[in-house]
Structures are given as structure tokens and as C-alpha cells.
């Protein structure tokens, strides 16, 4: 900005010098004239002498001044220079004024920006949606470096800096005076109007009661549902983005491996990495979590379950054991919304990794810690669906680092006693059931967390733990926030808690820890140091022998929990392995009895097999013969177009009365049709024909002898989804429009074969319409005499009335064979009066409704007769053309329609074979790829006893193999 000010100053000074020069020349015009006159060439000696004389006299006058008026002029060179100096001096003053005003304006603009910034809404949610990482940090560091370089490169004038500081101090004093005046005015008004707290509360209560509770509740529910919908959409997009990213990373690794193999041109064998004991045990637990969710059959393996009241410090204890702040934090709100399984293992580097992700988070970097906490919060919110507050979906992660004790911990949502308005109605019960579910495992170690800064009588977790472990054989009690408890509570009461004499519940051990000083930015090392310093100086140790040193600090707690964990693992792992052996034997026996000739194929294997069969059917679609495509497309096109041809082209043109009018109206209507609706209808017919052929192929495949009906539901779902997504290319409509318009321009039948085909096409079409009309008449007039006699049927009153009207209408058509499609007023009156003589009362609308199908049948019969007459009239038509004695315009119309259908069907067939079949194949592959990543979709589409039994058997085998591998490694470690 200072550079801009300097450039502005230079331009202003330059303009000031030019302007001053012009002013000097204007005020001393004679002096300028003297200079210019001396350079001119004279026009004569006399004029030159006269001008020189005048110039000298005028110069003497200017240089001498006017002493009578009291002013003189020094020599022109010095006076001119002094004048320029004065102008430059004024310009320099202008420089300081401009720059001082710019600095003052910048300060006021900065204050205005801060005020405007405070009024903005909270946009912290964008931090979750936008990507974060090392690239953003590097970019910000680069910007800071650029700013420092620019700052050091600019040298500000000290006088200018002093001027800005003086102006700033002046404005600060002015603002302080105005602020003091405002405070005095507020105090003065406050002394006049004084309201007590009771008055304000009463007014507020009255205002609150004025709002209808139901209306406000409905408004809140509506807003809450909208927020949940938006959150769900954002989470779905992020989940999809994350899956695609992981998929690309996996493909990248595979491509890199292939590249290395091709580069070295050697067959490399992948080395089997030896897994740690705790990693193997964690994998067994992961397998079991998807197999048995109720701990009712086989999953009785030990794990450390961390339970406690909300905000009691559960997560902080777990972080202290893991030596990293890996979980998100909130101010009094529920942050743990789903079970988090944390596997702790010793390693050279302090890193964390999710079970279903390949990314490792460096826990020594604050940026990776922030990303990890954000990812945990995102997964928790993503697991909560359907308006729920908590979820049973487990978030599994591994934390490795130097000095970590090996164990598996499960952090559960905190137990609550009161629900807030933003929670689901079943939140409290769901948390209780989830906690009991994990503690009911007879081999689970219960890490009971109690907040030491609150009264022990307010605890909810102790009663729940006592119900699941009344003898305390697998419970470890932890008292948190002891530093606050020491200040607020009686130290003797804390000693009773830690000695097991205050609570009725029993435990294996009692521990006291300090998990922080209430600062979010404290590191784990700082918290541990604070914890050690606190216990060294704590009043709890003033009495010797009351509390043992091993009962305090998070380090001693982690050692005790880890020791108890591995002791219980060694005691129970053999029993679990034997239980799974028995389960595997029973499942294999059941499979052999029910499916002796089939191999145990899980959902993934069955899905791959079904995928291959579906893609094979798509290949078969492109091998259909051209004749079959032509027949299918022709039939589908006429099915789509026949109704329009009869109702909007043929019947209206036939009412014109003459052959020339018929041809003219046909040309107009066909052209309008081809320009507007015909191409789109043709594309629709082609797409339906493609869909029909593909479905027919799938149906024929079901009838094969080797067909497996377990795939039927999956295949139908894939085909339906692909067809729903697939759409015909837009450019096909424009291409068809040109072809159809050119085809309809031809109005002359070229040979006898085409004439005979057109006659046959007309006869078949008219015959089909006659059959449809007969069905309508049969429903309107009832069955005939023979049918009534054979089936003991009778006519209804309406059918009898219709028959009476039809008799009068038949007389009109008999008298006038070429009657128009509509009845005249006289004819309607005559029919109605004739029926009145027979005591049949009908109105004109009733007569018209009966007339329409009657006349339609009459017209179609005449059209069929004309088609028969035109069978042998081709040569007469070629000689006389439109003036032919036999009216064959109907045949020419249907010949034109037939030609349009032929060329359209040919174009659609080429489009199907060359383009649409391939595009449909891509759509089906995309749908299959999506379904392959969706386990819920596969479980819903691949069902049945065979699939479920195979899945269970495969799962039990995997668990048993992992258990045996873990037991062997455990025995080797012993």
C-alpha cells in the first residue's frame, strides 16, 4: 500500500511542476514573448528595429518593477527558480497530508472490519467440510514469509511515521472521551429507570407464556429435521468422497507395484510381515464384532470397557493411557456418540490409524492430531442415523508408540440422567443398554470412572457396574479430577473412596488420577507433569499408610489395567478357541446335510459370479441378429405411433370429403408430426425395445438347466437401476428428424411389391382397430343372443337403451353410406323423437356417445373395403396418379408411414448396436461397482438359507484360524 502512496505522490508532484510552469508563463507572458521573439526570423529591417526597441523597453519595465506601487522583480532566472521551489514545497506538504490521511483511513477501516467481522455468523462448520492438512499449513507459512519480505523491503519516512502516530493518538483520545460520555449518559439513564430481577423475570415469563407451546415445538421440530437432513447429505457426500479417495489410493499402490515389477523384470514375492500380539488379538475382536453382536454365544474375549457418567473424564483417562489427545472435545455437550475401540501397542513411532483406512496420523504433529480428532468426530456423526443421538456402530483404531501398554479399550458414551431437547427420546435408554451390553461379557474388564469433583451420591455409573459385577472381580475403580476434589471436598472422604469404604460396590483396585487443568491446549506431557507434581504435594499423603503410591497417576493405572488384561486373556483364550471349533463342526455338518454338492460361497464370491453372468448377457445383447432387431423395433414403433396415425392423421383427413383435400391435410399433419413429436416417440420406442430384449435375455437365462436362482433378486435390481439411469443420446433425435422429414417427402409408390406391402399393412392395421372397436361396442351394447342364451346372461337397462339408439343410427348410415363423422341437429332431433315413441328417453349427449363407436366401425369397414379394391389397382394408379378412378390415398398414406417406420427402425438398430448397448454396459458396470462396495445392499439382495449358512461358516473359519494363530504366538511369547 505504501508503494501505491509513493507512486501517487510522484504523479501529483509531476503535475504540480507542470502546472506551476504554466502559471509562471501566463503571469509573465511578455517575458515568454521576449524569448520566443528572439528566435523568430524577421520580415524587414524596420520592423525588426521597432520590435527590438519595444522588447527592450518592456523588459526594462518588467525587470525594474513598479516602484510607485511598491514592488520590484529580481532578475528573471532567480525569481523563476524560487517560484518553482515554493511549488515543490507545497507538493511535499501535500505528500505528508495524503499519506497521513491514508494511514488514518487504514486504521479506521481496520476497526470497521473488526466490527463487521464480529457480526458475522459462526462458520466453524466449514472447517469440517474443507480439506485440511500439511498443504494448507505450508501455504500459510509461505504467505507469512512473503509478508515479512515485503515489510523489510519498504522504508517508511520517519516524519511520516511520526505524523501517523500523532494522528492515531489524537483519534484515541477523542474516542476515549466519547466513550466516557456514553458511559456517563448510560449511568444517568440507569438511575432513572431501575427494574428488579423479579420484575424482569415476571415480564419475561408473561412474554414466554404468550407463545403457543405446540406451535413453537412444531417449528423447532421442523428446523431440527432440516438440519439433520442437511447434515446427513453432507456426511454422505464426505463418505463418498472418502471412499473414492481410498479406492484411488489403493489403485495407485497396485499400479506402483506393477510398475516396479515391470521395471525390475523380476518376480517379487511379497514378504509376510510378522504382526504383533496385540494386533492379532485386535483383529480377532474385529472379526467377532461382525459375527456375534450380543455376547450370547461365543464372544467372551476380554477387553477393557471404559464406563462413567457424562463429562466424568472417561475420554481423558483413555487419552492419558494412549499418551495423545486423540478425541474431540466439547463444552459440556455429548461428544462420544458411538463405541470407540482403541488398540494400544508398542512401536517406534507414535502414530494412529483407523482399521478401514491406510492413512497414519503422526501424533507428534499438531496438524495430524487435529485431523485425527476431526475424523473421529466425523465418523461419530456419520454413524448416527435416523434421528438417533447415539449409535452401536464401532469405530476401531490403533495407536502405537514408545512405552504404550498393550491392551484393547472400548470407550462408551457417558451415562446421563437427564436428556436435553436436542436428544432423541430413547437416548438415555440406549446408552444404558449399550453399557450393559458391553459389561455383560463375563471376561470384560470394567474401568469405572468417577468424577471426584462432584458428590459421590450423584453417581449413576456405580449402581450399573454393581449390577453387572456385584463381586467386583473384574472392576477397576478410577477417581478423576482429584485436584479439584481436594479443594472442594473433605480429604478424609476421598481417602474412604480410594480405600473402598464409601461405595457399596467392590473392585479389584482403586486409583486416583489427574487428567488435566481445564485447558484444551495442554499437551499430554504437560498434564502428566502436572499430575506428578500434584500428587507429590497432595494432602492425601499426609497420613502415612492410608493411600499407597501405586494407587495414583495414570502411568500406574495403565500398568495395572494392562497386567489384568493379559492375565484374563491367557485364562480365557483356550475356552474361546474350543467353542469356535464346536461351532465350526456343527455348521459344516449342517451344510453337508442341506447342500451336499455345493461349495460354501459367501456373498462376495456369489456377487462376483452374478456380475460375470450379467455382463455376459450384455455381450449377448450385441449378438442379436439384425432381422430380429428390425422386427422388434418395427413392432414397438407401430405400437407407439398407431394411435396418433389413426386419431390425428387418418380419421381427420378422411373427413375432408375429397381426395385432394385428403392429401393436403395428410401432408400438413405429417410434417408437423415429424418436426415435433415423432423423433422423440421413436427414441422412446427404441429404448423400450432395447429394454425388452435385454429383459427377455435375462428371462431365457433363468430357464437354463444350470441356472442358480440365488442371483435372481440381485440381477433384477442391477438391471432395473441401470435402465433407470440410462438415457438415449440427445443427438439421435436431431438425426431422426432429418431422416423422417426426407422420407415423408416421397409421395409416390415405386413398385408393385411396395404397393402390396402397403395394402397388407393397411388391412392389418384397420383389422386391429376393428377388433378394438368391436370390444368397445360389445361392452356398450352387451352380448349377442347366442351368448346370452349359452351363458344365461341378460342385458342391463343401459345396454337395452344403447341398442335402441344404435338401431336408429344404423338407419341413418344405411341411407347415407358416405355420412360425415358428426350428426346434424335435425338428425339428433329425429333420433330422439323416434325413441320417444318407443318410450325411450335419451338426451343428445347420450346419442353422440353411442354414435362415435358406431360410426367408427362403419368407417373402418369402408376403409377395409377400399384396401381390398386397391389390391389390383397399382397399374391404374401409376397411369392416372391422384386422378385415379379408385381412391387409393389411404394406401399411399400407409405406405409413407411404413417407409418412415422402416428407415427409423434401421437407424435405431444401428444406434443400439454401435452405441446404446455399449453405454448400457457401462451403466451396468457402474451399478455393479457401487453395489460391490455396499455391504448392506449385498446382504439385502443375496439372501436365503444357503447364503446365510455359507456366510456364517466362512466367518467362523476365519475367526478360528485367527484364534489359533494368536494362541500359537501367545505360547511362543511365554
DAHU-V310492 format. One record per pair of residues at least 12 apart in sequence whose ideal C-beta (glycine too) atoms are under 6 Angstrom apart, sorted by the first residue. I is the first residue (numbers start at 1). J is the second residue. Records with the same first field share a line. If there is no record, write none. Layout:
# DAHU-V310492
I->J / J
This chain:
# DAHU-V310492
2->154
5->99 / 102
9->95
13->91
16->87 / 91
20->87
24->83
30->58 / 62
31->76
34->55 / 59
96->163
99->160
100->163 / 167
103->164
104->167
132->371
137->367
235->382
276->345
277->969
278->345 / 406
280->966
281->966
282->343 / 408
283->962
284->962 / 963 / 966
287->958 / 959
289->394
291->955
295->440 / 441
298->579 / 580
300->441 / 442 / 443
301->576
302->443 / 568 / 569
303->408 / 410 / 444
304->407 / 409 / 445 / 447 / 561 / 565
305->410 / 438 / 439 / 444 / 446
306->318 / 409 / 411 / 447
307->412 / 435 / 461
308->449 / 461
309->414 / 415 / 460 / 461
310->414 / 416
312->449 / 451
313->449 / 480 / 515
314->449
315->327
316->515 / 516
317->449 / 515
318->409 / 411
320->515 / 554
321->558
322->399
323->524
324->363
326->372
327->376
328->373 / 376 / 377
336->413
337->380 / 384 / 390
338->380 / 383 / 391 / 393 / 395
339->394 / 410 / 412
340->395 / 411
341->394 / 396 / 410
342->397 / 399 / 409
343->398 / 408
344->399 / 404 / 407
345->400 / 406
346->404
347->400 / 401
350->363 / 364 / 401
351->400
352->372 / 397 / 399
353->398
354->397
355->396
379->395
387->424
388->424
389->423 / 424 / 427
390->413 / 430 / 431
405->558 / 562
407->562 / 565
412->435
413->431
415->431 / 460 / 461
416->428
417->460
439->468
440->468
443->568 / 572
445->474 / 564 / 565
446->465 / 469 / 474 / 475
447->476
448->465 / 475 / 477
449->478
450->479
451->480 / 481
452->479 / 480 / 481 / 482 / 485
453->481 / 484 / 485
462->503 / 505
465->505
466->505
472->506 / 507
475->507
476->508 / 509
477->507 / 510
478->511
479->497 / 512
480->513 / 515
482->512 / 514
483->514 / 534
491->539 / 540
495->546
498->510 / 512 / 547
509->560
511->551 / 557
512->552
513->554 / 557
514->531 / 534
517->530
531->553
535->552
573->967
577->963
580->956 / 959 / 960
583->956
584->956 / 960
587->953
591->949
595->946
600->950 / 953
601->950
602->950 / 951 / 954
603->938 / 942
606->942
607->938
610->711 / 714
611->928
614->715 / 718
617->697
618->921
620->697
621->694 / 917
622->917
629->909
630->905
632->689
633->689 / 905 / 908 / 909
634->901 / 905
636->685 / 688 / 689
637->685 / 901
640->681 / 685
645->897
649->669
653->665 / 666
655->821
659->887 / 889
662->889
663->889
666->893
670->744
674->740 / 741 / 744
678->740
679->733 / 736 / 737
680->733
682->736 / 904
683->728 / 732 / 733
686->908
687->728
690->912 / 916
691->723
710->944
713->941
714->941 / 942
717->941
718->927
721->927
722->923 / 924 / 927
725->923
726->920 / 923
732->911
739->903 / 907
740->900
743->899 / 900 / 903
744->896
749->895
752->874
755->874
758->891 / 894 / 895 / 898
759->867 / 870 / 871 / 891
761->894 / 898
762->867 / 891 / 894
763->867
766->860 / 863 / 864
769->860
770->860
773->853 / 856 / 857
776->853
777->853
780->802
781->799 / 802 / 803
782->795 / 799
801->840
802->850
804->835 / 840
805->847 / 850
806->854
808->831 / 834
809->851 / 854
813->858
821->855
823->851
828->844 / 847
831->847
863->890
866->890
869->886
870->888 / 891
873->886 / 888
